[in-house]
């Protein structure tokens, strides 16, 4: 058995080795892609799991905004026009004229910060609000008063201000007078602006950001012209603007370092943004392209500032005709002009404003952990301050922003992994943004705030979103402390717990054995060297035996190697009764099934047999029944009863557990079909109960698919209502009439009544007669379920293409979960929750988990996911049994093999050969130990299971032995008789 301590020690070894590599110099980052590829191989899936841990003491938690995004008041109290004001007005675009109106709501904003419990607030000064024409001579006292008031409030609330001097909103006057950043004059003007800010506000501000995201300013402001000021100057103007932005930053840093640091004790940096890029293939060419991509975007500014004052060599090699050069004096002046690495990561650049050419034909990715490691490797492990990070949601999202929560959760967890696993020095994290605002080139089509702003409402009240509640609690806990319920449990299942595996069908090969072939053959060793048929000669005929089927012998031998004592599979109704009735029975297949279940019983594996399994072809029904309406028709109900009687009669002596219907897929089911399904199940249950149970001693029930659904937002009442609605429609629809009150769930009837009142269509849910209720209610011996994954129920209609209008819910996923190749989420606690849901709804009835499994891919390593899946899901089942008191009777791993259930099997099937996967051995070890006993715990002895009819069981399982004993006894009697007979005859002759 692969124990968790071993898994985590392996992960620990890998992540301890990784930081040694990461502490390097420019160019060292190019090895990261290989290192992370190795990590994903060696420590899969542990490296992909969510990390429950806390951040270092003193870690900074904050939020941020930019002046033009939230301040509004674009011409109020003497503010000058910025390039964004001019650009949006001239092009008739959405603008920041009012935005979130922060200028008039200082107290509102600071109270929101206090409610979150943040340690710092990043915001920017509007250059044009302080200096309307860009120079100190035009100082605007109203603007000065606003920022002083804001800083005073922050000081009172003990919130650390992190101030950006320039966040894209260059005064339009400077653009018109000098042409903006391509003009060297801007370097001196920015220095003067910075000098005023340091001198005026430095007593309150200890963390300064000179410029935000110079890549966007230079490239899209002056090269592509996609953003203000909209100059389409090509690459030359873009690189020239960047050149001056770097020099302006360096000038401001030296100014602070020389004149203000000694008395103010603050720190200065520049906020650089980046994407992450993955290679198409792990070739040297693609890896070099990835390295070049990051150097062309992040390294463009980071290498001059953090290393040697010059551009990356890859840029100089490829852009010599357009890339400006620094003098040696400038290189010296620029190098080392940052006190920490201020880093921005999110939708401003990633998948939005990154120039496609700078991807160099590789794949973009949102891997925050990897880019943090790359920065650590490239720039001598600087202290990193994440000054902007989040994603966005639709502009029509209001206060319940579940998707935003999961993006935050992912990014923050990636940061935690970088700190804990990779030893990256991250000092703080900043969510973008405090409130909804003007989102640059996307206007108001998206939202990024923790607080909702109704832009149509003049008072611009801030409403706390679900994401704000999430972030608030995260700050209180300083991360994700380990949860007791997530810890693995030691313990074992009860004696005679059913361990099994399942398959939707079995391999059927009814080819006669060579022993059933009456033909005589000879081997022509002299001439043809072939086996030849002897014409006209046949051997005596003998009755076929079950042992003649090689496919049965082989499948059962494979099952025995798993050490299961139960096997669940489905019969093929459409093959047994091709016409749908008893006029034509496929006796060959029926005999094959008889042999299969009898051979299973012979080796002490209990057959768990489903009568009907829905399939894509004709719903798994005989063609004639499917053509006549399938389950819509009452004829199918009658035909199902006849079919069940046939199966009980011919197979029932060997089948310990019957399943009437296995996993009827309710989302493709009409209400009439569901009604008839329930009747058919109940009729068959009563048929078995009255006519076959006494003799066959079996059990019978229905098996329902029961994937768990969790509220997408734990703070949302509407999400909780949507979750309950999904569970009742998906599980309760067929479960409540059988296991509950004999009628459909009240939630269903109430909801459909509501829908009928607003829709054009009549969603008619049938009613049961009193006789129907008596027939259906209680028609079970146990509750059988299949469980594979968990989804999140989100009531809000964000994406119409994925929204279930009928039930008013959208199913989404937590991106921090582990996923299979087919994107099925691995959420072990979902099994425990659904087991408890069944217990809460229907009492302590016996429950069997008849199918639980995950798919894999073509890579053998992906079977490690199944190992993880089985261990953790079974452990959650153990918690449900011991801690929650769930009456769990059995667990079946899905599936038996890849031939019948591709990509889900414990056995692979390649080139006509079955090969056990590592997960098979892992499951076998769990079975052998009957769970997860403590290492100090002695093995629990389970006595042989008692049976209600010992003599029946004895004869049932020892037919061959008894036949052999009977044969020996007959031979013995005959021999004795012959001896006596000839002895007497000899005596007479002698006389």
N, C-alpha and C positions, 0 to 999 in steps of 0.2 A: 504494500500500500504506500502511495506517495503521500507523506504527511505534510501538513502545512509548515511546520518548522523548517523542513528541508526546502520547501518552495521559497520561503522568505529568506532563508540563509543564502540560497542561490541568487535571489534578487539583490540581497544585501552585498554579496561579493561583486556582482556586476556594477552596481551603482557606486561602490567604493572605488572600483578601478576607474570608472569614468571620470571623476573629478581630477585624478592625477593627469589625465590626458588634457582636460579642459584648461588647466592653468598654463596658457601658452602665449603666443605672440601672433602678429598678423600673418594670416595664411594658415594658421593651425586649425581654424574652423572648418577647413575643407575636409577634414577627416571625420567630422561629426556624423555625416550621413551613414558612413560605414559603421561607426560605433553604435549608433542607434539601431541600425539594422541588426547588428550582432545582439544588441540588448533585447530586441523584439524576438529573436530566436531563442536565446538562452533563458530568458525570464518571461516567456509567454505562458499564460496570460497575466501573470502577477504584475508585470510592469504596466499593464493596461488597466488594472483595477483602480477604483477610487481610493485615494489616500485619506484615511481618517487620522488627522494629527493637528497640532496647533502650530501657529507661527511663533517665531522667537519673541521673547519679552521685548516690549518697546517698539514693536512693529507698527508702522504708521498706516492708519486706515483713513481714507479720505474720499472726497468727490471733487469734481471739477466742472467749470464752465468757461466759456470764452465770451468776451465782452459783446461782440457783434451778435452772438447767438441768443443772448438773454437780456441785454440791457434795454433795448428799445430806445425811445426818446431820441431819435436820430438827429433831430434839429432843435431839441429842447435845451434851453439854458446855454446857448452859445456853442454847442458841439459842432465841429466841422464835419464835412462830408468825407467818408472813407471811400476807398476803391470799391468796396462791396456795395455801398449805397449807390454809387454812380453806375456800376455795372448792372445791378438788378433793376434800377429805375430805367436805365436806357434801353434795356432789353425786355422790359415788361414782365419781369420774373417775380416770383414771390420774394419778399424782402424782410429785413429785420427792423422795419420802421418801429414796430411796437414789440414784437417778439414776446418775451415773458415779462417785460416791463419791470426789470429788476431795479432800474434807477429809482423808481418810485416805491420800491418795496423792500428796502434794506432789512427792516425788522422781520418781515415775512421770510426772507431767505435765510437769515441767521437762525430763526426759530426752527426752520426745517433742518438745518445742520445740527442743531442741538438735539432734536428728536432722534436723529440717526445715531448720534454718539460718536461722530467722526473725530479724529485727532487733527486732521488738516483739511483745508479748503483751497483748491487751486482755482484761481481766476485770473483774468488778464485785465490790464489797464488798456483803455482805448486811447491810442496815441492821438487820434483826432478829437477826443473829448477833452484831453488835457491841453493839447496844442492844436487848435483848429486848423492852422496852416502848416503844422509840422515843426514849428520852431518855438523856442521858449518865449520869444517876444509876444506870442499870441496866447499866453497862458489864460485858460478859462477857469475862473475861480469856482464856478458852479461844479465843474467836473472835479476839481481838486477837493471840494467839500464832500462830494459823493464818496470818493474813495477813502477820505479820512474817516467819514462816518462808518463806512463798512469795516475798516480796520479796527476802529474803536469797538464796534460791536463784537467782532471776532475776539479781540483781546479780553473783553468782558466774559465771553463764553469759553475762553481758554481754547480756542480753535486756532491752530497754527496756519497762518496764511502762506501759501506758495504762489507767488505772483509772476505772471508772464508779462514781459514788457511789450511783446509784439506777437499777436495771434492773428496774422493775415490782414488786418484792417489798416493798411497804410493810408495816411491822410491823402485824399485825392489831390490836394494842392501840391504835394511833393511829386506825385505821379505826373501831373500836368507840367510842373516847372522843370523837373529833371529827367523825366522818363522812368522814374522808379528805380528799382534795385540794380539794373545793369549800369547805372551811373555811379562812379566812385564817390561822388559827393554824399550819397546816402550813408556811407560808413561814418563820416563825421557827424552828420545830422543825428544818426541813431545814437552815437556816443553822447552827444549833448542831451538827448532825450533821456538816456539811461542815467546820466549824471544827475539830472533833476530828480528823477525817481529815487535813486539811491539816497540822495541828500534829503529829500522830503519825507520819504516813507521808511527809510532804512531802520529807524528805531523799532518799528513794528514788524518788519519783514526780514526773516533770516534765511529764506529759501527763495532764490530768484531764478527764473527761467528767462533767458534773453529773447529767444525766438522759438516759435513753435513750428515744427515740421517744415524746415526750409526746402525739402524736396518738393512739396506741393506748391509752395510760394514760387520757387524758381521755375520748375518744369511746366506747371499748368498755368502759372501767371504770365510767363514770358516766353515759353517755347511753344506749347500747344495753343495757348490762349483760351483754354477751356474754362478757366476761372479768372476772377478779377486779378489784375486790371484788363485781362483779355488780349494781351499782346501776342500776336502770332509771329514771334521772332525766330522761330526755329531753334535748333540745338545750340547754336552759338550764343544767342541771347539768354537762353536758359542757363547755360554753364557760366556765363558772365554774371548773371544775377546771383547764382549760387556762390560764386567766387567772392562777391561783395558781402553776401550774407555771412559767410564764414569770417571775413575780416571784421565785419561789424560786431559779431559776437565776441571775437577775440579782443577787440578794442574795449568793449564794455566789461569783459572779465578783468582785464588788466587795470582798468579804471577802478573797479571795485577793490581788486586785490591791493592796489597801491594806496588808495585814498580812504576807503571805507571799511575794509575788513578789520584793520587793527582796532577800530572803535565799535563797530557794529557786530563783528563776529559771525557774519552770515556766510552763505555759500551761494555759488553761481554756477549755472549749467545751461545747456541748450537742449530742448526737447526734440529728439530725433525719432522718426517713425520708420517702421519696416514691415515687411511681409515675411512669410516663411515659404520656402520653395522645396518641392520634392523632385527627385530625378525621375524621368520616365523609366529609365532602366539604371541599374547599378553599374554603369560603365564609366570609365574614366572621363570620357567626353561629356557625359551628362552630369557627372559630379562637378567637373570644372565649370560647366554652364551654371549650375546652382550657386557655386561659390561666386562666380562673376555677377549673377543676378543680385546677390546681397551686397556685393561690393559696389555695384552701380547705383544702388538705392541708399543703403545705410552707410556703407563704407565711404561713399562720396563725401560725407560730412564727418563721419566718426573717425576715420583714420587721420585726417589732418589735425583734428582737435585732440584726440586721445593718444596718438602715437607720435608722429614725426612731422606734422605740419604740411604733409603732402598727400596728394590723391593716391588711391590704390594703383598698383602697377598695371592691373588689367585695364583700368580706364585710360591710363597714359598710353598704353600700347595700342588701344583701339580708337582713341579719340584725339590723337595728337594735333589734328588740324583745327579742332574747335575747343579743346579744353585749355583754359588759361593756365599759366604757370605761376607758381609762387617763387619769389626771390628767396635766397637763403635766409635773409633777415626776416622775411615774412614767415617762413617755415618755423624759425625759432620763436617768433612772436605768437604763432598760432598753437603750436604744440603744447599740450598740457593745460589748455584753458577750460577746464571743467572740473568741478569739485566732486561731482557724482555723475553717473550716467542716467540722465533723464530720458525715459523711453516711453514711446507711445505705440500702442498696438490695437488695431481695430478697423472698423469699416471705412474710416476716412481714406485709408490707403489700400488695405487688403480687399481684393475683389471689387474695388471701386476706382481709385485714382492711380493705381499702379499702371504705368505705361506697358502695354502688352509686349513691346519689343524688349523690355527689361526683364521679362521672364525667360528669355532665351530658350523658348519652346519647352519649358519644364512646367510642372504642376504647382499651382499655389495651394497653400494649406494654412489652416488657423492653428498652428502648433506653437503656442506661446512658450512652452517649456523649451522647445528646441532652439528658438531664436534667442532666448535668454542664455542658453548654453553656448550658442555661437558667439554672442557678445562677450561672454566670459572668456572664451578661448581666444578670440581675436584681439581683445583690448586689455589684456593683462588683468583679468578678473576685477573689473571696477565695481564699486558699490553702485547698484542699480536702483533707481527710484522709478517705479512704473507710474507715470504721471497722467496717463490716459489709457483706459481700457474698458471695453464692453462691446456689445453688438447693437442691433436696432430691431425694432418691431414696427409693424404697420402703423401708418398715421391714424387709422381709425381705432387703434387699441386705446382703451382708456385706463382704468386703474388695475385691471387684472391682466398682468403681462407675464404669463407663465414661461413663454419661450425665452424672454429676457433673463428670467431667473436662472434657467439652465445654462445659458451662455455664460452668465456671471460665475455660476458654480464651476463650470468647466475651466474658465480662465484662472480663477483663484486657485483651484486644485492644481492646475498645471504650474502655477507659481510656487505653490507649496512643494510640489515634487522637485522643482528646480532647486529649491532651498535644501530640502531634506536629502534627496537622492544625489543631486549633482553638485552640491556645495556651492551654488551660486549665491552671491551676497546681494540679496534683495532687501532694501530697507523699508519700502512702503508700497502701497497699492492705492490707486485712485480710480474710482468708478466714474465713467463719463456717461451721463452727467447728473448734476443735482436735480435738474428739472428739464422738462421738454422745452425745446427752443427751436430757433431757426437752424435747420440742418444743411447749411451751405448750399451746394449745388442741388440737393434734394428737397430744398424748401421745407415744407411741412408734411411731406409724404411719408416720413418715417419719424419715429420717436426714440429717444435714447435716455430719457430722464427717469430718475427714481420717483419723481413727483409729477403727477399729471397736471397739465395746464390746458384749460379750455380757451383756445385762442379767440373764440368768438365771444367770450364773456369779457366785458370791459374790466372787471375787477381782478382778473388773472389770479384767482385763488389757487394755491397749491394743494393738491390732493395726493395723499400718500398712496403709492402703488404697492402691489404685492411684493415687487422686487425690493422696495424700500424696507418692508418688514423683514424680508429675507436677509438683506444686508445688515440691518440693525442687529438681528440675532447673531449673525456671523461675527460682527464686531465684538459683541458681548462675550462670545466664546473664544475669540481670537483664532478662529479657524473652524475646523471640523473635528472636535475631540471624539475619540473612539466611543461608540455606543455599546452599552452592555448587550443589547439584543443582537448585535452583529458578531459577537464573539462565538466561536464554535463551541459546541456542547459535547461533552463526553457522556456516553451512555449507550445502552443497547435496546433493541426492540424486544417485544415480548416473545416468549417461546412460541413456535409455530407461526410466526409472522411470515406472510407469503412474500417470497422474493421471486420476481419473475422478469421476463422480458416480453416484448410485444412486437407484433408485425401486422400490417394491414392485411396481409395475405401470406400464404406459404408457397414455397416452390412446388409446383405440381408437375410430376413427370410419371405418367402411368404406363410408360413403356414396359412391355412384358419382360420378365427376367429370362435369362438364357435357359433356366430350368423349366420354363413354361413352353419352350419351343420344342414341338414333337419331332422336328426334322433331324435326321442323322447326317453328320458331316464327317468327311475324312480329309486328312492332310496329305496332299500330293507332294511328297518329299522328293520325288525323282524328276518330274517334268516342270510343272507350272509353279511349284513351291507355294501353292495357294490352298486354302480350305475349300473343298468342293462339296456340294450338296449331293447326297445319295438319293437318287430318284426312286420313288415307290416304296421307300422304307421309312417308317415312322416309329418313334418310341412310344411306350404306353403313356397315356394322358394322366396327369395328376392335377389335383385341385390347387389353384393358386394360393400362395401363402403371403402374409403381410411382409415377411422377410424378403420377398422377391423384389420389393421396391427399393432400389438402391438409393433413390433420392430421399426416401423417408429415413432409412438407416443413417444417411449422411447428416441430414438436418438434426436428427435427434442426438447424434454423437457431438455435433457442434453445441447444441443446447446443454448437454451434460458438462461440457468443459467450462461453461459459465457458472455452474453450480446452482442454477435456479431450480426451484421446485414447482414453478407455475409457468405456463406459456400461453399467451393471449394472441389469438389470431381470428380472422374473419372468414366465414364461408363465402363462396360465390353463388349467391342465389340465382343469378342470371345464367350460370353454367349448370347448376344442378337441375334447374327446371327451365329449360330454354323457352318453353311456351308460356311460362308463368303459372301453369297448373300441373296436376298430377298425371295428365295423359301422356306426358313424355318425361321420363326420369333418366338422367344421365347416371346409369348404374355404375359405370366405370369410375366416374369421379366420386360417387357416393362410397364405393368400396375403398377408394383411395383415402377418403376422409376417415372411414371406419378404421382402416389400418393405422393411419397417422395417430388418431387419438388413443387407440388401444396400445400402440407401441410407446406412446408418451406415458401412459399409465403403467406400463410394464417396467419402466425405469423410474417410477415414482415422481414423475412430473405431471402435475394436475393440468389438464387442458382447460383453458378459459376461452370459450368459443362464442363469437358474435354471429348472429344470424344474418344481420344486414349491416353493411358498411357503405355509406354514400361514396360514389366515385363520379368522376367527370363524365364518364360515358353512361348515358341513360340513368343517371343517379344511382347506379349499382343495382337497378331493377331489371328483371327480364324485359326484353325489348317490347313484347306485346303489352305488358302492363305500362311501360313508359309511354308508349304511343297513345294509350287510352287515358292519359292524364296523370299517371304515376300516383303519388300520394293524394292528389286532388280527388281521386275516385275512391269510393267505398269498396269497389271490387278489389282494389289492391289490399285493403284491410283483410278481406276474406281470403284472398290468395296467400297472404302472409301467415295466416293462422294454419292453413293447410300445409304450407311449406314448413312451418315450425313443428307441426305434428310429425311430419316425415323425419325431420332431423332428430327430434327427441326419441322417436321409435328406433332409429337405426344407429344413432351415435350416443344416446343418453346414458347408456351403461358405463361409458368411459369418461364422460364430461362432468367435471366437478362443479364448474361455474358456467352458467349461460348468460350471455348478453343479448338482449332482444335487438337493440339498435346501438350501433357504436358511432359516437360523435356525429349525430345529425347536425348539419351546419345550419344553424337557425337564421343566419343573415341571408341565406338564399331560399328561405322557406316562407311560403304563404301561410296565412293564418288557418286556412282550410286544411292545408297539408299538415300543419302542426297538430291540428285537432285530430285528424285521422291517424297520424303517427301515435298519438297518445292512446287512442282506442285500440289500435293494433297491438301496441305493447301490452296494454292491460289484458286484452283477450288472450294473448300468448302466455302471459304470466299466470293467469287463472287456469289455462289449459294445463300447463306444467304442474301447477299446484294440485290440481284435482286428479289428473290421470297419470303423472309420471314421478312426482316427488317421492312418494312413499317407497317406490321400488328402487329408484335411482339415487336418492339421497343427495341430490344436487341443490344448488342455489341459482336464483335468476334475478336479473335486474336490468336497468338501462344504463348506458355509459354516456355521459355528457362532457363536451369540451368545456373546460372551466378555466380559461385564462383570467388572470386577475386584472382589474382596472383600478387605478389609484387616481385621486384628484390631482390634476396637473398643478394646481396651486393649493397648498395646504391651508391657506388663509381664506379661500374663496368658498362661500356658501353655495354659489351656483355650480362650481366645479364638483362639490360634494353631491349635489342633487343630480348632476349629469352622470357621476360615477354610479350612484345607486340605480339610476335609470338603465345604464348599460348593463349592470350585473343582472338586473331583473329581466331585461330583454334577452340577454345572452344565455343565462343559466336558469333563472327563475321561470321563464316561459314554459319549459317542459318539466322543470323540477317541482314547482309549487303544486300542480295538480296531483302529482304522484306522491311526493314526500310531505306536502303541506296540507292545505285545507281543501284540496279537491277542486280548486278553481284556479284560474290564471292570477298572477300577482296583481294586487290592488294598484300598484304603481303603473302597470301596463294599461289596465282599464281606464284609469284616471287620465293618463297621458294621451291615449288614443281618443278619448272623449274630447280632450283639449284640442288635439290636432284636427279632429273632424269639424270642430267649430270654426276653424280658420282656414282649412284647406278645401280645395275643390273635390278631392277624392275622399271616399268613405273608407277609412281603415276599420273594417269590421272584424272584431274579435268575437268568435262564436261563443255561445253559452252552452254549458253542460246541463243536461237533464239530471234529475235525481238519480236515475239509473246509471247514467254516465259517471257521476260522481262516485257512486258506490263501486262501480267497476274499476275506476282509475285510482282513486285514493287508496294508498297503502299497497299498491301493486309493486312491491319491492322486497328484497331480502337484504339489500345493502345499497350504499350510494357509491357508484363507480364514476370516476372522472378522469379526464385527460387534461394535463396542464403542461404548457410549454413556455409561456412568456408572460410579461406584464406590460400594459400600456397605460398611458396617462389620459384622462378625460378632461378636455378643455372646452368649456361651454361657448367661448367667444368665437365668432365667425371671422377668423383672420384670413384664411385661405379658402375661398369658395369651392375650389376644385377638390379639396380634401375634407370638406365639411359634410357631415351627415345631417342634411336638412330635416329628415324624417324624425330623428331623435334629438336634434339640435345639440350636436356634440362633434368635436373634432378630436381624433385620437392622435396624440403626439408622443414623443419619446424624450427621455432624459439623455442628453448627449454624453453625460459622464458614465453611463452604463456601459457594460461590456457587450459587444455584439458579435454574432456569428457571421459567416460569409454572406448569408442571405438577409442580414440585418435584423435577425431575431434577437431581442434583448435578453441578456442573462441577468435575471433578477430573482435570486433564490428566495428572498423573503416573501415574494408573491405567492409561492406555494403554501407557505404557512398561513398567510392571510386568507387564501381561498378555503383552506381546510377549516379555519375558524369561522369563516362566513357560513359554511355549510352547517357546522355545529350550532352556531347561533340561530340559524333559520329553522333547522329541522331536528335539533337535539343530538344526543350522543349515539346516532345510528352508526353502524359499521361502515367504514369508508375504505375503498380501494383506489389507489392511484394507478390506473391501468396503463398509462402512457405518460412518460416524462423524458424528454430528450431534446437534443440540439443538433443542428446540421454541422457538417465540416466541409472543407473544400478539397482541392486537389493536393494540397501540401500536407504531408504527414504530420507536421508540427501542429496543424489545426485540431488534431485529435486531443491535444493538451487542453483545449477548451472544453471538450467533453469530460475529461478527467475532472477539471475544475467544476463543471456543471453538476456532474453526478455527486461529487463529494458534498458540495454546498447545498444542493436541493435536498438530498437525503438527510443532511444534518438539520435542515429546517423542518423536515418531516418529523425528525426525532424530537425537536423542540415542541412541535405541535402535539405530539403524543405525551411527552413527559410533563411539559410545563403547562400546556393549555388544556390537557385532558381530552384531546380529540381521539375518538375510538378508531384509530387507524389500523387496518388489518393487513395491508399489503402494499408493496411498491413494485412497479414494473418499469424497467428502463426501456425507453424507445430509442432505437429499435434493434431487432435481432441481427439483420444483415443489410448490406447495401444493395443486394440484388433485388430484394422485394421492396425495400424502402431506401432509395438512393440517398447517400450522404448522411444518413442518420444511424447507420448500423454500427454494432459492436464488432462486426466482421466486415472487412472490405471484400469486394468481389471484383477481381481483375483477372483477365485471361482464363476464365472458367475455374478460378480457384478462390476459395474462401481463406482469408488470412485474418487472424485476430489482431485487433488494434490494441494499443497500450491501455485504452480505456476499459477494455474487457477485463484485463487482469486487475485493474483498479476496482472495478465493480465486483469482481469475484472475491477480492480480499475483504470488501465491505460485507458481502454476504457471509463469508466464512467467519467473520467476527461478529456478525449479527448487529452491525452498527459501528459505533466508535467507542469501544470500551477504554477506560482509563488504563494507562500502561501498568499501573500498580494493581489493577483489578484482576482478580482471578477469573478464568473463563467460566461463563455461566452454563450449567448443565441443563439441557432441555430434554425431558423424557420423551419417548416416542409418542406421537400423537394418537390419542385414543380414537377409535372409530365406533360408530353406533352398531355396526354389525361385524364383529371380528371375524366370524367364519366366512362372511361374504367377502370381506376384504382379503382374507387369506386365499380363498379360491380365485378371487378376481385377479390377484397379482402374481399367482404361481401356476398358471394354466399349463405352461410347458413342463414344469417340474412334475406336476401331478400326472400329466399324460405319460411322462417317462416312467414314473413309479408304477402307474397302472400297467404299463407295458411289461415292466419287469415282473410285476406280480402275476400277470397272465402267463408269462413264459415260465415262471416258477411253478405255477399250478400245473401247467401242461407237462412240464418236465417230471414233476412228482407223479403225475398220472401215468406217464409213459413208463417211468421206472417201475411203478407198481404193476402196471399191466404186463410188461414184458417179463418181470420177475415171476409173476404167477404162471405166465405161459411157459416159461422155461422149466418151472417145477413140474408142470403137467407132462411136458415132453420127456423130462428125465425119468418120470415114473413109467 
